[in-house]
Amino acid sequence: MSVGIKYLGHSTFLITTPGGSKLLIDPWVNGNPACPEADKNLDRVDTLLITHSHMDHFADAVEIGKRHQPQVACIYEIATYLETKGVTNLRPMNKGGGQAVNDVRVIMTDARHSSSIIEDNGAIYDGGEPAGYVVQFEGGLRLYHAGDTCVFPGMSIIGELYQPDICLLPIGDLFTMGPLEAAYACKLLGAKKVIPMHYATFPLLTGTPEEFSKLAAVHGTEVIALKPGQEHML
């Protein structure tokens, strides 16, 4: 049984589990300039994970939550906000906790960033704290999505406790780790394989997979740079 990881651009991934369900991480599809048009009309989402509430990770959460009615795992404050918008099947959690969501088990990890919900009218709501996720699939394969973050010492704990088979790490710089910091994160995590994310969507995000790959190779990490719309099978 395999896991399919489809990159939709920026930090958004659509994952097919061994059981055939669809898991979406960070729902930014319709306004995502990196997402191919052919992938914007999602026909199914069974599980939704949200790392934090910035627009470029959260913008389609309400629409997807209402249309597909997935099980939604997120930090408590985001769940409270989504409930006011009519989203159901909410599975609030917090850092260090884990739970079974459909056919996967998810553990919420730390991330170092910021998080707030800003509506079009300028209203600002508490988005709680940013997070990452370790996702364990049937058969034991583990994936780590770091969310938006800097490199931090706790990544060594994530690596030791969960031993992820593949990591999804931001490399764009400015708002998250750049290639240098992401390569050091590989060392802390003991990362075998990494898919880079959160780069090239906007001109300000200057980190490149080529630079990251050279730096990460020192730590024995294989970098798998997917183009938006491309799927990697594990």
RAVEN-V958747 format. One record per pair of residues at least 24 apart in sequence whose C-alpha atoms are under 7 Angstrom apart, sorted by the first residue. I is the first residue (numbers start at 0). GAP is how many residues later the second one is. D is the distance in whole Angstrom. If there is no record, write none. Layout:
i=(I:I)
gap=(GAP:GAP)
d=(D:D)
This chain:
i=(1:1:2:2:3:3:3:3:4:4:4:5:5:5:5:6:6:6:6:6:6:7:7:7:8:8:8:9:9:9:9:9:10:10:10:16:17:20:21:21:22:22:23:23:24:24:25:25:25:25:26:26:26:26:26:27:27:27:27:27:28:32:33:33:34:35:35:38:43:44:45:45:46:46:47:47:48:48:49:50:50:50:50:51:51:51:51:52:52:52:52:53:53:53:61:70:74:76:76:76:77:77:103:103:103:103:104:104:104:105:105:105:105:106:106:106:107:107:107:108:110:110:110:110:111:111:112:112:140:141:142:143:144:147:148:148:149:149:150:150:150:150:154:154:154:155:155:157:158:158:158:164:164:165:165:165:165:166:166:166:166:167:167:167:167:168:168:168:168:169:169:169:170:170:170:170:170:171:171:171:171:171:171:171:172:172:172:173:177:178:178:178:179:179:182:182:182:185:185:185:186:190:191:191:191:192:192:192:193:193:193:194:194:194:194:195)
gap=(231:232:230:231:227:228:229:230:226:227:228:223:224:225:226:219:220:221:222:223:224:27:220:221:25:26:219:24:187:188:189:191:46:186:187:120:120:25:24:25:24:25:24:25:24:25:24:25:31:32:30:31:32:33:34:28:29:30:31:32:31:168:167:194:193:192:193:190:24:25:24:25:24:25:24:25:24:25:24:79:80:81:96:63:75:78:79:62:63:64:74:61:62:63:25:30:53:49:50:51:49:50:31:32:33:34:30:31:32:27:28:29:30:26:27:28:24:25:26:24:35:36:37:38:37:38:35:36:24:24:24:24:24:28:27:28:26:27:26:30:31:34:30:33:34:32:33:31:29:30:31:27:28:25:26:27:28:24:26:27:28:26:27:28:29:25:26:27:28:26:27:28:25:26:27:28:36:26:27:28:33:34:35:36:32:33:34:31:29:28:32:33:32:35:29:32:33:30:33:35:32:30:28:29:30:28:29:30:28:29:30:28:29:30:31:29)
d=(7:5:6:5:6:6:5:6:5:5:6:6:6:4:6:7:7:5:6:6:6:5:5:5:5:5:5:7:6:4:6:6:7:5:5:7:6:6:5:6:5:6:5:6:5:6:5:6:5:6:6:5:7:5:6:6:5:6:5:5:7:7:6:7:6:7:6:7:6:6:4:6:5:6:5:6:5:6:5:6:5:6:6:6:7:5:6:6:6:6:6:6:6:6:6:7:7:6:6:5:5:7:7:6:5:7:6:5:7:6:6:5:6:6:5:7:6:5:7:5:7:7:7:5:5:6:6:5:6:7:6:6:7:6:5:6:5:5:6:6:7:6:7:6:6:4:5:7:7:4:6:6:7:7:7:5:6:7:6:5:6:6:5:6:7:7:7:5:6:6:5:5:6:6:6:6:6:5:4:7:4:5:4:7:6:6:6:7:6:6:6:4:7:7:6:6:5:7:7:7:6:6:7:5:6:6:5:6:6:5:6:6:5:6:7:6)
